[in-house]
Amino acid sequence: MTTFGSVYVTADPARAGSALVTIAVSNLDEHATALGARGLALDEPGADSSALRQLTITDDDGNCIKFFADPAQPTA
């Protein structure tokens, strides 16, 4: 594992609306608060079928950025 990551974004109108990027974060609640403070519309943190806590931001084209609470991180 590295201490950083990157995402490459390219314009491809034929595939617009079908992207999904999933990012692990150490504190999902703090991340949700910070994103909301920037005016981004996001769903409430919840759990998926694997019981991972997650939240999703969807843009106008339908592309999704999903954030989840990294289960490898210690909880407070």
N, C-alpha and C positions, 0 to 999 in steps of 0.2 A: 504494500500500500504506500501511497505517497501522501504528502501533506497538502497537496493541491490537486486541482483537476481543471479541465477546460472543456468547452463545448464549441464545436464548429457549426456555424449557422450559414446556410446558403439559400439564395432565392431559387425556388423551384415551384412555380405556380401550379404545376400539374399535381403536386403532392401537398399543397397547402391544406391545412386543417387536419393533418394526420400525424403530426409529430407528438412524441411523448418523451420528455426528459425527466428522469427521476434522480433526486438528490438527497443524500443522507445528511441530516443536521443533528447536532448534539442536543439542542433544546428546541423542540417543536413549538412550544407555547411562545417563547421569546421571538422566534422566527415569525410566527403568525402575527404577533403584535407589531414587529418592525415592518412587515409587508403591508399591514393594514394602515400604519401611519403614513405610508407612501401613497395611500389612496388606491391600492390594488384590491380588486374584488376577489375574495377567496372563500372557499367553503370552510366550514368549521372543522377543526381537527377532529378526526374520528378514526375508527379502526376498519381495516379491510378484512377479507376472509382469513388472512394469515395472522390477524390480531396486531399488525403493525399500526401504530398511530401515524396518520398522514393527513395532509391537506393538499388541495390542488388549486392552481390558478389556470384559467382557460382564457385564451385570447379570442378576439372577434372572429378569427378564422377557424377556431376549434382546436388549436394546438394546446397541449397541456404541459405544465410544469408541475410535477408532483414532488413534495418534500415529505420525508418520513423521519420519524425518531429512530436514530441508529440504535439498534438493540445492543450493540457492543459498547456503547457509552454508558458509564455509570449514572444512575439516577440519584438525584439529590434527596 
